[in-house]
Amino acid sequence: MFGLGTILYTFTMLGNSVCILNEDRFLNNLGICRKSENGAVRQLSELIRTIKTLSFIPLIIINILFIVYWLILG
């Protein structure tokens, strides 16, 4: 069933996927680094870094809530 919970769960998983990207191992291989001369690539790198910084604690809380929800209601 598609609803508000599914949308929230989807955005939580997308946030998790952005937060686990490792700059040294993954992003540099794709050419996405903070020292890039291309302005768009540099801005993308800074956007990813900002998302990782600002959403770390809220994502932990939301993930805990989803885990408790799935354990209780299955």
TASUL-V797863 format. One record per backbone hydrogen bond with DSSP energy under -1.0 kcal/mol. NH is the residue of the N-H (numbers start at 0). CO is the residue of the C=O. If there is no record, write none. Layout:
nh=NH co=CO
nh=NH co=CO
//
This chain:
nh=6 co=2
nh=7 co=3
nh=8 co=4
nh=9 co=5
nh=10 co=6
nh=11 co=7
nh=12 co=8
nh=13 co=9
nh=14 co=10
nh=15 co=11
nh=16 co=12
nh=17 co=13
nh=18 co=14
nh=19 co=15
nh=25 co=21
nh=26 co=21
nh=27 co=22
nh=29 co=25
nh=31 co=26
nh=35 co=32
nh=41 co=37
nh=42 co=38
nh=43 co=39
nh=44 co=40
nh=45 co=41
nh=46 co=42
nh=47 co=43
nh=48 co=44
nh=49 co=45
nh=50 co=46
nh=51 co=47
nh=52 co=48
nh=53 co=49
nh=54 co=50
nh=58 co=54
nh=59 co=55
nh=60 co=56
nh=61 co=57
nh=62 co=58
nh=63 co=59
nh=64 co=60
nh=65 co=61
nh=66 co=62
nh=67 co=63
nh=68 co=64
nh=69 co=65
nh=70 co=66
nh=71 co=67
nh=72 co=68
nh=73 co=69
//
